């Protein structure tokens, strides 16, 4: 599992995917999230603006991410 460091209270799901280079653009993030290809804490998520807090686990395309301060 990869850990991405953030400097805010949370990060939006689409921004996390871009920051971690799992997608190349916001448009690509929108598509994969709306197509329900992303899970947050083991549950499929279709909300681009979902707030991801430290300890949450995001999975996409065989990779798992978490965030920390």
C-alpha positions in Angstrom: 0.0 0.0 0.0 1.3 3.4 -0.9 1.0 6.4 1.4 0.4 9.9 0.0 1.2 12.8 2.3 -1.2 15.7 2.4 -1.1 19.0 4.2 -4.8 19.6 4.6 -7.5 17.9 6.7 -8.7 15.9 3.6 -8.3 15.5 -0.1 -11.0 14.9 -2.7 -11.0 11.5 -4.4 -10.4 12.9 -7.9 -7.5 15.0 -6.6 -5.9 12.0 -4.9 -6.0 10.0 -8.1 -4.3 12.8 -9.9 -1.7 13.5 -7.2 -0.8 9.8 -7.1 -0.5 9.6 -10.9 -3.1 6.9 -11.1 -4.8 9.0 -13.7 -3.4 11.7 -15.9 -6.2 14.3 -15.8 -9.4 15.4 -14.0 -11.4 14.1 -17.0 -9.9 10.7 -16.7 -10.5 10.7 -12.9 -14.1 11.6 -13.6 -14.6 8.7 -16.0 -13.0 6.0 -13.8 -14.9 7.2 -10.7 -18.3 7.4 -12.5 -17.7 3.9 -14.1 -17.3 2.7 -10.5 -13.8 1.4 -10.9 -12.6 3.0 -7.6 -13.2 1.7 -4.1 -12.9 3.6 -0.8 -12.5 1.5 2.3 -13.7 -1.5 0.3 -16.8 0.0 -1.1 -17.4 1.2 -4.7 -17.4 5.0 -4.8 -18.9 7.1 -7.7 -18.5 10.5 -6.0 -15.6 12.5 -7.4 -15.7 15.0 -4.5 -15.6 12.3 -1.8 -13.5 13.5 1.0 -10.6 11.2 1.7 -9.2 11.4 5.3 -6.0 9.9 6.8 -6.6 6.2 7.3 -9.0 5.8 4.4 -7.9 3.2 1.8 -8.5 4.0 -1.9 -8.0 1.2 -4.5 -7.9 1.5 -8.3 -6.3 -0.5 -11.1 -4.7 -3.0 -8.7 -3.1 -0.3 -6.5 -4.0 0.8 -3.0 -3.4 4.2 -1.5 -3.9 5.8 1.9 -3.2 9.4 3.0 -1.4 10.8 6.0 -0.4 14.3 7.3 
